[in-house]
Structure formats: structure tokens, C-alpha cells
Amino acid sequence: MPSIKSIDTMFSQAVESKKMPGIVAVAATDKGPIYEGAFGTREVGASAPMTLDTVVWIASMTKAITATAAMQLIERGKLSLDRPAHDVVPELAKARVLEGFDGGGQPKLRAPKRPITLRHLLTHTAGFGYEIWRSEIAKYQEVTSTPGITTCTNAALTTPLLFDPGEAWEYGINIDWAGKMVEAASGQKLDAYFQQNIFGPLGITDTSFALSPSQKSRLSRVHQRDDKGALAPIEFGLPENPEFLMGGGGLYGTARDYLTFTQMILQGGTLKGAQVLRPETVELMAQNHIGALEVGAFKPPSPRSRTTSSCSLGCRRSGG
């Protein structure tokens, strides 16, 4: 294992070379934390330093937390992996498969061969995609005036399927629908459910959908690379009063908080006496649930990342 000094040097060089504005890095085993460090600044060209309590938009790292909530409700008999998901969220019965566009540029849609299930949603095999990776979805949004997912509007969840449920893998808005199922089955909004059933028991205090004044004062800016690879801050923020809480990417939090969550998983669902999941549930979540389906490689807009060839429940397998 590299020494702490060599790890610090590597991260310091990364920010000095301007490959990234700032870094907060933490690591742990199932026995406890083994490393933490903060380097650089929260924004290119600014002076506010990255610190261990810097708040960031954790984006798709939200997915694993939403999946944990869904698995809790399976343990309690309120959700099922394989029953039709529209039994819980009726809007999912309206999902249609996109078969292309007609001569006038209008989408050609058909009913799927089988219902979407929670298992499909948690493993990204329901057929939903993201517009930033799939041009068909972007075109559908354009011709139908459907908003993008970061608007956090219910209309953003109405994009079509790219294939029949269970027949392929595609990274998309699946876990946002799983979040809707958590809310319907529990009778609580995601923020309240997470606080009562995950964050509170684990002592996670700095992760939320809505930013407090303290969190805003410690918030790192979102950056984007230009064509030459240079980073610059961009204006980005999720709606403060969203129509739905985005279970696939709506949380802000700190590295230390997320490490606490992952340690719970590493320890079989229990951390410091708080049982969030049963050991057998954690074991189930770690299994391959897509069989021989290929995930393959894909290229996000920035940075590039690769995916693995199997998918566990609630997976986000890209490196971005």
C-alpha cells in the first residue's frame, strides 16, 4: 500500500498541475477510516480551500442510498423486486419503447413486451436512458418539449424506453423512478425517509437534498472542461423547490458522510450498533443481477470512464 506521504504528494501534484481545482479524499476498510486529506480550492481561481467538511453535489452517488432505501422496504414487505412496478407507481404503466422517428421527426412508440420491475430499475435494465449519453433521448426531448432530468420536474421522467425491460443495460433515470417507489411505499418524501431510516441511524448530518446556510458556505463549485481540457466553474444548481426529489442524483454531502454510508455496507449493513440493512440483503445487493447482459464501455461527456460487465442492485458502475 502506498504511504500516506506519497498519496498526499500525488493529490498535491494533481491540483498544482491544474488537472483539477481541488480534492477531498477519504478511504476506509471494514475496520474503519485509513486515510483522509484535502487539497486545492473549491473553485478554480478562488482562494477558499478544499477542506474535509467541503460540501459537494454527489450526483449519481445518490443512487446507492436510494437503492438502500428500496431494499429496506423489501425487507419490510412493502416492495418487491419482481412485481410490476406500476402496482406501486401507476405512472410507470405509461412507459413506451422508442422505435425511432417518422418522416416528420415525431417519435414512434410502442408498448413494452413486459412490465418494468424494481429489479429492472435498480440494475439499469428497464430501458430508460440519459439524454447526455443517448442522442435519441435528447431528440425526443427536443421534439416533445420534455425537460431534462436536472429540472427535477415530473415531466422529465416521461422519456421513453430504449428497449424492452430486461433485454439490455442502459444507464439512465431508473433510480429516480425507484425513488418514486420508495416514497409511494413508505408514505414519506425521500428526504424524510432517508433521515429517519439511513442518515439518522448512521449519524450522517451533512448530506441532504436542500442546502442549509452552513452547507452553502462550504459548497464546492461544479466545473466543466473546455475542448482543450481546461477546467472552468459553471453555474449549476438543482431547483430549491423541486417537483420531485431526485433519487438518482439529487443529494449534496461531504466525503466523510459518504464514507460512513459505505462503511455500513462494508460491515454487512450495521455500523456502530445501527442496523440499516440485514447481512443477507447486503449480500444480495452485491450479486450480479443482469446475468450475461453486457454493460461494456461508454464515454460520458467529461471525464471519460469505463463500466464493468456486471451490475448489482442500485449499481452505478462508471468511474465518473
C-alpha positions in Angstrom: 0.0 0.0 0.0 1.4 3.5 -0.8 2.5 5.6 2.1 0.3 8.4 3.4 3.1 10.9 2.3 3.1 9.5 -1.3 -0.7 9.8 -1.5 -0.6 13.3 -0.3 2.1 14.1 -2.8 0.1 12.6 -5.7 -3.0 14.7 -4.8 -1.0 17.9 -4.2 0.6 17.5 -7.7 -2.8 16.9 -9.3 -4.1 20.3 -8.1 -0.8 22.1 -8.7 -0.9 20.9 -12.3 -4.5 22.2 -12.6 -5.8 18.8 -13.6 -8.4 19.5 -11.0 -9.2 22.5 -8.8 -9.5 20.6 -5.5 -9.7 17.2 -4.0 -11.2 15.7 -0.9 -10.1 12.1 -0.5 -11.1 9.6 2.2 -10.7 5.9 2.4 -11.7 3.1 4.8 -11.8 -0.6 5.3 -14.5 -2.5 7.1 -12.4 -1.8 10.2 -12.6 2.0 9.9 -11.1 5.0 8.2 -7.5 4.7 6.9 -7.0 8.0 5.1 -8.3 11.5 4.7 -7.0 14.6 3.1 -8.0 17.8 1.4 -6.1 19.7 -1.3 -6.5 22.7 -3.6 -9.5 25.1 -3.7 -13.3 24.8 -4.1 -13.2 26.8 -7.3 -10.6 27.5 -10.0 -9.1 30.9 -9.4 -10.6 31.3 -5.9 -9.0 31.1 -2.5 -11.4 29.1 -0.4 -9.6 25.9 0.3 -11.0 22.4 0.0 -11.5 21.0 3.5 -12.7 17.7 4.9 -16.1 19.3 5.5 -16.4 20.8 2.0 -19.9 20.1 0.6 -20.2 18.8 -3.0 -23.0 17.7 -5.3 -22.6 13.9 -5.0 -24.8 13.4 -8.1 -25.2 9.7 -9.0 -23.6 8.6 -5.7 -27.2 9.3 -4.5 -28.2 6.1 -6.3 -26.7 3.7 -3.8 -28.6 5.5 -1.0 -31.9 5.3 -2.8 -31.3 1.7 -3.6 -30.6 1.1 0.1 -34.0 2.6 1.0 -35.7 0.4 -1.6 -34.0 -2.7 -0.2 -35.1 -1.7 3.4 -38.7 -1.6 2.1 -38.2 -5.0 0.5 -37.1 -6.4 3.9 -40.3 -4.9 5.4 -42.5 -6.5 2.8 -43.6 -3.1 1.3 -41.8 -3.5 -2.0 -40.9 -6.5 -4.2 -38.1 -6.8 -6.7 -40.2 -8.6 -9.3 -43.8 -7.5 -9.1 -44.8 -4.9 -11.8 -43.5 -1.5 -10.6 -46.7 0.2 -11.8 -48.6 -1.6 -9.0 -46.7 0.9 -6.7 -46.2 3.9 -9.1 -49.0 3.8 -11.7 -47.3 6.3 -14.0 -44.8 3.6 -15.0 -47.6 1.8 -16.8 -47.4 4.7 -19.4 -43.8 3.9 -20.4 -43.4 3.2 -24.1 -40.5 1.9 -26.1 -39.0 4.3 -28.7 -38.6 2.7 -32.1 -37.2 5.7 -33.9 -38.8 8.8 -35.5 -41.1 9.1 -38.5 -40.5 11.2 -41.6 -41.9 14.2 -39.8 -39.4 13.8 -36.9 -42.1 12.6 -34.5 -41.3 9.6 -32.2 -42.6 6.2 -33.0 -43.6 4.5 -29.7 -45.0 1.0 -28.8 -46.0 -0.7 -25.6 -43.2 -2.8 -23.9 -43.3 -6.6 -24.0 -43.3 -6.9 -20.2 -43.8 -4.6 -17.2 -41.0 -2.8 -15.6 -40.0 -4.2 -12.2 -38.0 -2.7 -9.3 -35.2 -5.2 -10.2 -35.1 -3.6 -13.7 -34.9 -0.1 -12.2 -32.2 -1.0 -9.7 -30.0 -2.7 -12.3 -30.5 -0.2 -15.1 -32.2 -2.7 -17.3 -35.6 -1.1 -17.5 -34.8 0.7 -20.8 -34.5 4.3 -19.5 -31.5 6.4 -20.6 -29.9 9.8 -20.1 -30.0 12.5 -22.7 -26.3 13.3 -22.3 -25.3 9.8 -23.5 -28.2 8.9 -25.9 -29.0 11.2 -28.8 -32.4 9.5 -29.2 -33.5 10.7 -25.8 -32.1 14.2 -26.5 -34.1 14.3 -29.8 -37.2 13.1 -28.1 -36.9 15.8 -25.5 -36.5 18.4 -28.2 -39.4 17.4 -30.4 -41.8 16.9 -27.5 -40.6 19.8 -25.3 -39.8 17.3 -22.5 -37.5 18.9 -19.9 -34.1 17.4 -18.8 -33.8 15.4 -15.6 -31.9 18.1 -13.6 -35.1 20.2 -13.8 -36.5 17.8 -11.2 -39.9 18.1 -12.8 -42.2 15.1 -13.1 -42.4 15.7 -16.9 -38.6 14.9 -17.0 -39.4 11.3 -16.1 -41.6 10.7 -19.1 -38.8 10.0 -21.6 -39.4 6.6 -23.4 -37.6 3.3 -23.1 -34.8 2.4 -25.5 -35.6 -1.3 -25.3 -37.9 -3.8 -23.7 -37.4 -4.2 -19.9 -34.8 -6.8 -19.0 -33.3 -7.1 -22.5 -30.2 -4.8 -22.3 -28.4 -2.4 -19.9 -28.5 1.4 -20.2 -27.5 4.0 -17.6 -30.5 6.3 -17.1 -33.2 7.7 -14.9 -34.1 4.3 -13.4 -33.2 5.1 -9.8 -35.3 8.3 -10.0 -38.3 6.0 -10.5 -37.1 3.8 -7.7 -37.1 6.8 -5.5 -40.7 7.4 -6.5 -41.4 3.8 -5.4 -39.8 4.4 -2.1 -42.0 7.4 -1.5 -45.2 5.6 -2.5 -44.4 2.5 -0.4 -43.3 4.4 2.7 -45.7 7.4 2.6 -42.7 9.7 3.1 -40.8 12.1 0.8 -37.2 10.8 0.2 -35.6 13.4 2.4 -37.7 12.4 5.4 -37.3 8.7 4.7 -33.5 9.0 4.3 -33.2 11.0 7.6 -35.3 8.6 9.6 -34.0 5.3 8.2 -30.5 5.9 7.0 -28.9 9.2 7.9 -30.2 9.5 11.4 -29.2 5.9 12.5 -25.8 6.3 10.9 -25.1 9.7 12.3 -24.9 11.3 8.9 -25.5 15.0 9.5 -24.2 16.9 6.4 -25.9 15.2 3.5 -29.2 16.5 2.1 -31.3 17.5 -0.9 -31.7 21.1 0.3 -28.6 23.1 1.3 -28.5 24.8 4.7 -26.8 28.1 5.0 -23.8 26.3 6.6 -23.6 23.9 3.7 -23.8 26.7 1.2 -20.8 28.4 2.8 -18.8 25.2 2.3 -20.0 24.3 -1.2 -17.6 23.4 -3.9 -18.4 24.8 -7.4 -19.2 22.4 -10.3 -16.6 22.7 -13.1 -16.6 21.7 -16.8 -13.7 21.1 -19.2 -13.5 23.0 -22.5 -12.4 21.4 -25.8 -8.7 21.8 -24.7 -9.3 20.1 -21.3 -9.1 23.3 -19.2 -11.5 23.5 -16.2 -13.8 26.4 -15.5 -16.6 26.8 -13.0 -20.1 26.7 -14.3 -23.4 28.0 -13.0 -25.2 24.9 -11.7 -27.7 24.1 -9.1 -30.7 21.9 -8.7 -34.1 23.6 -8.1 -34.6 24.6 -4.5 -38.3 23.6 -4.7 -38.3 20.6 -7.0 -41.4 18.7 -8.1 -39.7 15.5 -7.1 -36.6 14.7 -5.1 -34.1 13.1 -7.5 -33.2 9.7 -6.1 -30.8 9.2 -8.9 -28.7 12.3 -8.3 -30.1 14.9 -6.1 -28.0 14.8 -2.9 -25.3 17.1 -1.7 -22.9 15.9 1.0 -19.4 15.5 2.4 -16.8 12.9 1.8 -16.8 11.9 5.4 -20.6 11.4 5.4 -20.4 9.1 2.3 -17.6 7.1 3.8 -19.9 6.5 6.8 -22.5 5.1 4.4 -20.1 2.9 2.6 -18.7 1.5 5.8 -22.2 0.4 6.7 -22.2 -1.6 3.5 -18.7 -3.0 4.1 -19.8 -4.1 7.6 -22.8 -6.0 6.3 -25.5 -3.4 6.9 -24.6 -2.4 10.5 -22.4 0.4 11.8 -21.7 1.3 15.4 -24.7 -0.7 16.5 -27.2 0.8 14.0 -28.6 -1.9 11.6 -29.6 -0.3 8.3 -29.8 -3.5 6.3 -29.7 -7.2 7.0 -26.5 -9.0 6.2 -28.3 -11.2 3.7 -29.7 -8.1 2.0 -26.2 -6.6 1.5 -25.1 -10.0 0.1 -28.0 -9.9 -2.3 -27.2 -6.4 -3.4 -23.6 -7.4 -4.2 -24.6 -10.2 -6.6 -24.8 -9.9 -10.4 -28.4 -9.4 -11.3 -28.1 -8.9 -15.1 -26.8 -12.3 -16.0 -25.0 -12.3 -19.4 -26.1 -8.8 -20.4 -23.2 -6.7 -21.4 -22.6 -3.3 -19.9 -19.4 -2.6 -21.9 -17.8 0.8 -22.1 -19.3 4.2 -22.6 -17.9 7.7 -22.8 -19.6 10.4 -20.6 -19.1 14.0 -21.8 -16.4 14.5 -19.2 -14.4 12.9 -17.8 -14.1 9.6 -19.7 -14.9 6.5 -17.7 -15.4 2.8 -18.2 -18.0 0.4 -16.9 -17.8 -3.2 -15.6 -19.6 -6.1 -17.1 -22.0 -7.0 -14.3 -24.4 -5.0 -12.3 -25.6 -5.2 -8.7 -28.8 -3.8 -7.3 -28.7 0.0 -7.4 -25.4 0.0 -9.2 -23.5 2.9 -10.6 -20.6 1.3 -12.2 -19.0 4.2 -14.1 -15.8 5.9 -12.8 -17.0 9.4 -13.5 
